Amino acid sequence: MKRGIDRAQAEEWASWFRAIGDPTRVLLLHLLSTASKPLSVGEITDALDVGQSTVSHHLGKLAAVGFVRVEHAGTSSLWRVNEACIECFPSAAEMVMGRVPEEFARALEATG
């Protein structure tokens, strides 16, 4: 049974790691994942003490890999973390480091 990762998976996961390769993006993700509601760019700007264009740029990079989602409410854009990433990203990090999380091991055995 193959327990490694293939090139396509490695490329996808590398894009995830690149997306959080900036401290502002890490802070932004943490803010959104611990917020009790989706946040506007203005609320994020105030919380992180960075400029609006910087926040918008980083949100775009995080959205491109699916880490964050935007909801439109009238003329406002509200940002939230993509809940699926909370489940997938730690598992990807474990796989990269050679540890197969139990749920993946069971799935591999079932298909294997």
C-alpha positions as CSV (number, residue, x, y, z in Angstrom):
1,M,0.0,0.0,0.0
2,K,1.4,3.4,-1.0
3,R,1.4,5.8,1.9
4,G,3.2,8.7,0.3
5,I,2.0,11.7,-1.6
6,D,2.1,12.3,-5.4
7,R,3.4,15.3,-7.3
8,A,-0.1,16.8,-7.8
9,Q,-0.8,16.7,-4.1
10,A,2.7,18.1,-3.3
11,E,2.1,21.0,-5.6
12,E,-1.3,21.8,-4.1
13,W,0.0,21.6,-0.6
14,A,3.1,23.7,-1.5
15,S,0.7,26.4,-2.7
16,W,-1.0,26.3,0.7
17,F,2.3,26.7,2.5
18,R,3.3,29.6,0.2
19,A,0.0,31.3,0.9
20,I,0.8,31.4,4.7
21,G,4.4,32.3,4.1
22,D,3.9,35.9,5.3
23,P,3.4,36.8,8.9
24,T,0.5,39.2,8.1
25,R,-1.4,36.3,6.4
26,V,-0.8,34.1,9.5
27,L,-2.2,36.9,11.7
28,L,-5.1,37.4,9.3
29,L,-6.0,33.7,9.3
30,H,-5.8,33.6,13.1
31,L,-8.0,36.6,13.4
32,L,-10.7,35.2,11.1
33,S,-10.6,31.8,12.6
34,T,-11.1,33.1,16.1
35,A,-13.7,35.8,15.2
36,S,-17.3,35.2,16.2
37,K,-18.6,36.5,12.9
38,P,-17.3,37.3,9.3
39,L,-15.3,40.5,9.3
40,S,-15.1,43.4,6.9
41,V,-11.8,44.7,5.5
42,G,-12.2,47.7,7.8
43,E,-12.6,45.5,10.9
44,I,-9.6,43.5,9.9
45,T,-7.5,46.6,9.2
46,D,-8.4,48.0,12.6
47,A,-7.6,44.7,14.4
48,L,-4.3,44.1,12.6
49,D,-3.2,47.8,12.4
50,V,-2.2,47.4,8.7
51,G,-3.5,49.4,5.7
52,Q,-6.6,48.5,3.7
53,S,-4.7,47.7,0.5
54,T,-2.4,45.4,2.4
55,V,-5.3,43.5,4.0
56,S,-7.1,43.3,0.6
57,H,-3.9,42.0,-1.1
58,H,-3.4,39.3,1.6
59,L,-7.1,38.3,1.5
60,G,-6.7,37.8,-2.2
61,K,-3.8,35.5,-1.8
62,L,-5.5,33.5,0.9
63,A,-8.7,33.3,-1.1
64,A,-6.8,32.0,-4.2
65,V,-6.0,28.8,-2.3
66,G,-9.3,28.6,-0.6
67,F,-8.3,29.5,3.0
68,V,-10.8,32.3,3.2
69,R,-14.2,33.0,1.7
70,V,-16.0,36.2,1.1
71,E,-19.7,36.8,1.6
72,H,-21.4,39.8,0.1
73,A,-24.0,41.7,2.2
74,G,-25.3,44.6,0.2
75,T,-22.3,46.7,-0.6
76,S,-20.1,45.1,2.1
77,S,-17.7,42.2,1.7
78,L,-17.4,40.1,4.8
79,W,-14.5,37.6,5.1
80,R,-14.4,34.3,7.0
81,V,-12.1,31.4,7.3
82,N,-13.0,28.4,5.2
83,E,-13.8,25.8,7.8
84,A,-12.7,22.9,5.5
85,C,-9.2,24.2,5.7
86,I,-9.2,23.9,9.5
87,E,-9.6,20.2,9.0
88,C,-7.3,19.7,5.9
89,F,-4.3,21.9,6.6
90,P,-3.0,20.1,9.8
91,S,-3.4,16.8,8.0
92,A,-1.4,18.1,5.0
93,A,1.3,19.3,7.4
94,E,1.4,15.8,9.0
95,M,1.6,14.1,5.6
96,V,4.4,16.3,4.5
97,M,6.4,15.4,7.6
98,G,5.8,11.7,7.1
99,R,3.0,11.1,9.5
100,V,-0.2,9.6,8.1
101,P,-3.2,10.8,10.1
102,E,-5.5,8.0,11.1
103,E,-8.4,9.1,8.9
104,F,-6.1,9.0,5.8
105,A,-4.6,5.7,6.8
106,R,-8.1,4.2,7.0
107,A,-9.1,5.6,3.7
108,L,-5.9,4.3,2.0
109,E,-6.5,0.8,3.5
110,A,-10.1,0.9,2.2
111,T,-9.0,1.8,-1.3
112,G,-5.8,-0.1,-1.3
